[in-house]
Amino acid sequence: MHGRSSPESSIPSATFVVPVEPPADAPDLTLDRIVANLGPHALHVITAGGRLCGKVREVVVHGPGEPLPPADAGILLLTGSPSTQAAGTVHEASAAGYRAVVVKAFGDDLARLAQAADEAGIALLTTPDEMAWRHLDALISSSKEPALSDATDRFAAIGLGDLFALANAIATSVGGAITIEDPTGRVIAYSNLPHQEIDEIRRLGILGRQTPDRPTNYEEYQAVLRSESPVYFESPVPEYASRMAIAVRAGTEALGLIWVLTDRPPVVARAERVLVDAARATTLHLLRARGQRDPERARRTEALRLLLDGAVAPRSAAAQLGIKPDTPSVVLVIAPVGDDVEPILAASRIVDLVTLYCEAWHSSALCVTDSGVVYALLPTRTTDEPSPRLLKLADDLAATIQRSGHLDVLVGIGSCAAGLADVPESRAMADRVLAVLSGRSSRGEPTPRVASVEQVRTEVVLRMVANQGAAVEGQLLGPVRAIREHDQLHGTEYAESLLTYLSSFGDAVRAAEALNIHENTMRYRIRRIETMFDLSLEDGDQILATWLQLRLLRLID
């Protein structure tokens, strides 16, 4: 139970058909109910095609190039990039009996597919790029209303959002006391079955609605959040129970954790399998509960997530965000750093504080967590480079997080977007700024905790060039490759010496000072490099290409 399973592939190798047929005496399971239950975090409607009220009977996961099986009122999960999907596939799906087609945008323009869906009279929906197809398939299959559930379904009889009833249902099935927590350890719900004992840790957690602070807490939460399967923790002392836990996720977003006491009494033989099913059901409950607490914010947050990914049209995003399409804005990315930091857990801890700061900047500001970082969209007055006021906001935010949460963060500020259509590019630039700061930090260089794209533009451009393969080992210039091999074999520092010399525009005195060596030693090294590696420092193009590859190699090594 300590093992970790491999994440399932997001592109299946075969077509899978999963029936979601409700009992004969149950109301019809309709597409609009599925969309409402899962919410926009999982399914976003691009065009309805007049099919949202239609009943659904099966889900088909379909790979590119495979024959399309017929389906009576089916949902087609169409894998692969939409740019490779011919509009004819959408027409074919409609003719084969499907009510909806689900794709991943991957940043592509879906206007052509949307037009084809309208013409074919079929709904077109998107799911986040990081959502595993099998996980979406499972979510759809789990999204049946209670009245539609099979009598053997353990958890479907629990009304969505009733987390205490769900905790009791899970505890009954798994055989041990249950707590449902958010990623920060706050107790959201717990079971209260009389025949299941609890220990002092659980008792204090229930009383304080927060897991008690223990030395092993952080490592245990890290293990659970990083694992795709249940993780078992054996108690080192008799007075405390052993535990098993599983993360509750929607795509890659960690919504919470389920903890079960495994030995008071002993859990059932198939406890791990039951816990996996319970986590799947709990996903829907936590999402519904979150949406009920602040449905407007939940809707806007998901719209922001889609906008950052370029998966929604700017006008559609504007309507959901409540701001005009031509509103100038900028994207900030806030990333927790540290050798012992679990990014997903840390991002969950700081997102509320980031939101508070950003809403003080502008009432329409919005934040969202994604893969262990926090993104913030801040409306601005102009499209000029970030103002001193914005830089101060970011620096104050980083200082407050460090002071109150004892957590270091780096903040990357993207390019200013003239309107919502440019937000994905601002996000990309913010990510590149963050990569620059993270790279400097990992190399032990002095690193500011906040930077804008204008402040590190040179290194951003160099990284963009590096990402195009300009510093791939197999494509290095002959002299650069030979110099690196010589340094590795003989322990010399010719590559660093040459890079410093070229960066100093051939000024041996300046280069020697930077390397803390004598200027005659610097000149000797350069002569040796020219002779040994057949390098001409009189050729401007060769100088440029050599410097560029040496500089990129330092950047990415």
Residue pairs with C-beta under 8 A, 6 or more apart in sequence:
1 230
1 231
1 232
1 244
1 272
2 231
2 232
3 229
4 226
4 227
4 228
4 229
4 231
5 227
5 228
5 229
6 228
7 132
7 228
8 132
8 134
8 135
8 228
9 132
10 79
10 130
10 131
10 132
10 133
11 63
11 79
11 80
11 133
12 61
12 63
12 79
12 133
12 134
13 63
14 63
14 66
15 60
15 61
15 62
15 63
15 66
15 67
15 69
16 60
16 61
16 134
16 137
17 58
17 59
17 60
17 69
17 71
18 58
18 59
18 60
18 61
18 137
18 141
19 57
19 58
20 29
20 56
20 57
20 58
20 59
20 140
20 141
20 144
21 57
21 58
22 28
22 29
22 144
22 148
22 149
23 148
23 150
23 151
26 147
26 148
26 149
27 145
27 147
27 148
28 55
29 55
29 56
29 57
29 144
29 145
29 148
30 52
30 53
30 54
30 55
30 56
31 51
31 52
31 53
31 54
31 55
31 56
31 75
31 99
31 100
31 123
32 52
32 53
33 143
33 145
34 43
34 56
34 75
34 140
34 143
35 43
35 45
35 52
35 125
37 143
37 145
37 160
37 284
37 288
38 139
38 140
38 143
38 284
38 287
39 287
39 288
39 291
39 298
39 302
40 299
40 302
40 303
40 306
41 128
41 250
41 251
41 253
41 287
41 302
41 305
42 127
42 128
42 131
42 136
42 139
42 250
42 251
43 102
43 125
43 126
43 127
43 136
44 125
44 126
44 127
44 302
44 306
44 311
44 312
45 52
45 123
45 124
45 125
46 110
46 113
46 114
46 117
46 124
46 125
46 126
47 114
47 117
47 118
47 123
47 124
48 123
49 100
49 117
49 118
49 120
49 121
49 122
49 123
49 124
50 121
51 99
51 100
51 121
51 122
51 123
52 123
54 73
54 99
55 73
56 73
56 74
56 75
56 99
56 100
57 71
57 72
57 73
57 74
58 71
58 72
58 73
58 74
58 75
59 74
59 75
59 77
59 137
59 140
59 141
60 69
60 71
60 74
60 75
60 76
60 77
60 98
61 77
61 79
61 133
61 134
61 137
62 68
62 76
62 77
62 78
62 79
63 79
63 80
64 79
64 80
64 84
64 85
68 76
68 89
68 92
68 93
68 96
69 96
70 96
70 97
71 96
71 97
71 98
72 97
73 97
73 98
73 99
74 96
74 97
74 98
74 99
75 98
75 99
75 100
75 101
75 102
75 140
76 93
76 98
76 100
76 101
76 102
77 102
77 127
77 133
77 136
77 137
78 85
78 89
78 93
78 101
78 102
78 103
79 104
79 133
81 104
81 106
81 108
82 103
82 104
82 105
82 106
82 108
82 110
82 113
83 106
83 108
85 103
85 113
87 112
87 113
87 115
87 116
88 116
89 101
90 101
90 113
90 116
90 117
90 120
90 122
90 124
91 116
91 119
91 120
93 101
93 120
93 122
94 120
94 121
94 122
95 120
98 122
99 122
99 123
100 122
100 123
100 124
100 125
101 113
101 117
101 122
101 123
101 124
101 125
102 125
102 126
102 127
102 136
103 110
103 113
103 124
103 125
103 126
103 127
104 126
104 127
104 128
104 129
104 131
105 126
105 129
105 309
105 310
105 311
106 129
107 309
107 310
107 311
107 424
110 124
110 126
111 313
113 124
114 124
117 123
117 124
126 306
126 311
126 312
127 136
128 251
128 305
128 306
128 309
128 311
129 309
129 311
130 251
130 252
130 371
131 251
132 251
135 249
135 251
138 280
139 250
139 280
139 283
139 284
142 156
142 280
142 281
142 283
142 284
143 284
144 153
144 156
146 156
146 157
146 158
146 159
148 156
149 156
149 157
150 156
154 169
154 170
154 173
154 274
154 277
154 278
154 281
155 166
155 169
155 170
155 173
155 277
155 278
155 281
156 281
157 169
158 165
158 166
158 169
158 281
158 285
159 165
160 284
160 285
160 288
161 285
161 288
161 289
161 292
162 285
163 180
163 188
163 189
163 282
163 285
163 286
163 289
164 189
164 190
164 191
164 192
166 180
166 189
166 281
166 282
166 285
167 178
167 179
167 180
167 189
167 190
167 191
168 178
168 191
168 192
168 193
170 178
170 191
170 258
170 260
170 274
170 275
170 278
170 282
171 177
171 178
171 191
171 193
171 196
171 260
172 193
173 268
173 274
173 278
174 260
174 267
174 268
174 271
174 274
174 275
174 278
175 196
175 265
175 266
175 267
175 268
175 271
176 196
176 244
176 260
176 261
176 262
176 263
176 264
176 265
176 266
176 267
176 271
177 190
177 191
177 193
177 196
177 197
177 198
177 202
177 260
177 261
177 264
178 190
178 191
178 258
178 259
178 260
179 187
179 189
179 190
179 191
179 202
179 205
179 206
179 258
179 259
180 187
180 188
180 189
180 190
180 248
180 256
180 257
180 258
180 259
180 282
180 286
181 187
181 188
181 211
181 256
181 257
181 258
181 259
182 188
182 255
182 256
182 257
182 348
183 221
183 225
183 254
183 255
183 256
183 257
183 344
183 345
183 348
183 349
184 345
184 348
184 349
185 210
185 211
185 217
185 221
186 209
186 210
186 211
187 205
187 206
187 208
187 209
187 210
187 211
188 256
188 286
188 289
190 202
190 205
190 206
195 265
196 261
196 264
196 265
197 241
197 261
197 264
197 265
198 206
198 241
198 261
198 264
199 239
199 240
199 241
199 261
199 264
200 239
200 240
201 211
201 212
201 214
201 240
201 241
202 241
202 261
204 212
205 211
205 212
211 217
218 340
218 342
218 345
220 231
220 233
220 245
221 257
221 342
221 345
222 342
222 345
223 231
224 231
224 245
224 246
224 247
224 257
225 247
225 254
225 257
225 342
225 344
225 345
226 342
227 246
227 247
229 246
229 272
229 276
230 244
230 245
230 246
230 271
230 272
230 275
230 276
231 244
231 245
231 246
232 242
232 243
232 244
232 262
233 242
233 243
233 244
233 245
234 242
235 241
235 242
235 243
235 263
241 261
241 262
241 263
241 264
242 261
242 262
242 263
243 259
243 260
243 261
243 262
244 259
244 260
244 262
244 267
244 271
244 272
244 275
245 257
245 258
245 259
245 260
246 257
246 258
246 275
246 276
246 278
246 279
247 254
247 256
247 257
247 279
248 254
248 255
248 256
248 257
248 258
248 279
248 282
248 283
248 286
249 255
249 279
249 283
250 283
250 287
252 370
252 371
253 369
253 370
254 344
254 345
254 348
255 282
255 283
255 286
255 287
255 290
256 282
256 286
258 275
258 278
258 279
258 282
260 267
260 271
260 275
262 271
268 274
290 298
291 298
291 299
297 366
299 320
300 320
300 321
300 322
300 366
301 366
301 367
301 368
303 312
303 316
303 317
303 320
303 321
304 317
304 321
304 366
304 367
304 368
304 375
304 377
305 368
305 370
306 312
306 317
307 314
307 317
307 321
307 377
307 420
307 423
307 424
308 331
308 368
308 370
308 375
308 377
308 423
308 424
308 427
309 424
310 424
314 325
314 419
314 420
314 421
314 423
315 325
317 325
317 420
317 423
318 324
318 325
318 327
318 420
321 364
321 366
321 377
321 420
322 364
323 364
323 379
323 420
325 419
325 420
325 421
326 418
326 419
326 420
327 364
327 379
327 419
327 420
328 379
328 380
328 381
328 382
328 383
328 416
328 417
328 418
328 419
329 377
329 378
329 379
329 380
329 416
329 417
329 419
329 420
329 423
329 426
330 377
330 378
330 380
330 386
330 390
330 413
330 414
330 415
330 416
330 417
330 426
331 375
331 376
331 377
331 378
331 413
331 414
331 417
331 423
331 426
331 427
331 429
331 430
332 358
332 375
332 376
332 378
332 394
332 411
332 412
332 413
332 414
332 430
333 373
333 374
333 375
333 376
333 411
333 412
333 414
333 427
333 430
333 431
333 433
333 434
334 350
334 354
334 373
334 374
334 375
334 376
334 397
334 398
334 401
334 409
334 410
334 411
335 343
335 372
335 373
335 374
335 409
335 410
335 411
335 412
335 434
335 438
336 343
336 346
336 347
336 350
336 372
336 373
336 407
336 408
336 409
337 408
337 409
337 410
337 438
337 441
338 407
338 408
341 407
342 372
343 371
343 372
343 373
344 369
344 371
344 372
346 372
346 407
347 369
347 372
347 373
347 374
348 369
349 405
349 407
350 374
350 401
350 405
350 407
350 409
351 367
351 368
351 369
351 374
353 397
353 400
353 401
353 404
353 405
354 367
354 374
354 376
354 397
354 401
355 365
355 366
355 367
355 376
357 393
357 396
357 397
357 400
358 365
358 366
358 367
358 376
358 378
359 365
361 378
361 390
361 393
362 378
362 379
364 379
365 376
365 377
365 378
365 379
366 376
366 377
367 374
367 375
367 376
367 377
368 374
368 375
369 375
373 434
375 427
375 430
377 423
378 390
380 387
380 390
380 416
382 416
383 416
383 417
383 418
384 416
385 416
385 452
385 454
386 413
386 416
386 452
386 454
390 413
391 413
391 450
391 452
394 411
394 413
394 450
395 411
395 449
395 450
397 411
398 409
398 410
398 411
398 449
398 450
401 407
401 408
401 409
402 408
402 409
408 449
409 449
410 434
410 437
410 438
410 441
410 447
410 449
410 450
411 434
411 449
411 450
411 451
412 430
412 431
412 432
412 433
412 434
412 435
412 436
412 437
412 451
412 453
413 430
413 433
413 450
413 451
413 452
413 453
414 425
414 426
414 427
414 428
414 429
414 430
414 431
414 433
414 453
415 422
415 425
415 426
415 429
415 453
416 426
417 423
417 425
417 426
429 453
429 460
430 453
432 453
432 460
432 463
432 464
433 451
433 452
433 453
433 456
433 460
435 463
436 451
436 456
436 459
436 460
436 463
437 447
437 448
437 449
437 451
437 456
439 463
439 555
440 446
440 447
441 447
448 455
453 460
459 555
462 551
462 552
462 555
463 555
463 556
465 548
465 552
466 552
466 555
466 556
469 475
470 548
470 549
470 552
471 549
471 552
471 553
471 555
471 556
473 481
476 484
476 549
477 545
477 546
477 549
478 533
478 534
479 533
479 534
479 535
479 546
480 495
480 546
480 549
480 550
480 553
482 532
482 533
483 494
483 495
483 498
483 529
483 533
484 495
484 553
486 492
486 494
486 532
486 533
487 493
487 494
487 495
494 525
494 528
494 529
494 533
495 550
495 553
496 515
497 511
497 515
497 522
497 525
497 526
497 529
498 525
498 526
498 529
498 546
498 550
499 547
499 550
499 551
499 554
500 511
500 514
500 515
501 508
501 511
501 522
501 526
502 543
502 546
502 547
502 550
503 511
503 547
503 551
504 510
504 511
504 514
506 537
508 519
508 522
508 523
508 526
509 519
509 522
511 522
512 518
512 519
512 521
512 522
515 522
526 537
529 535
530 536
530 537
535 542
535 546
536 542
537 543
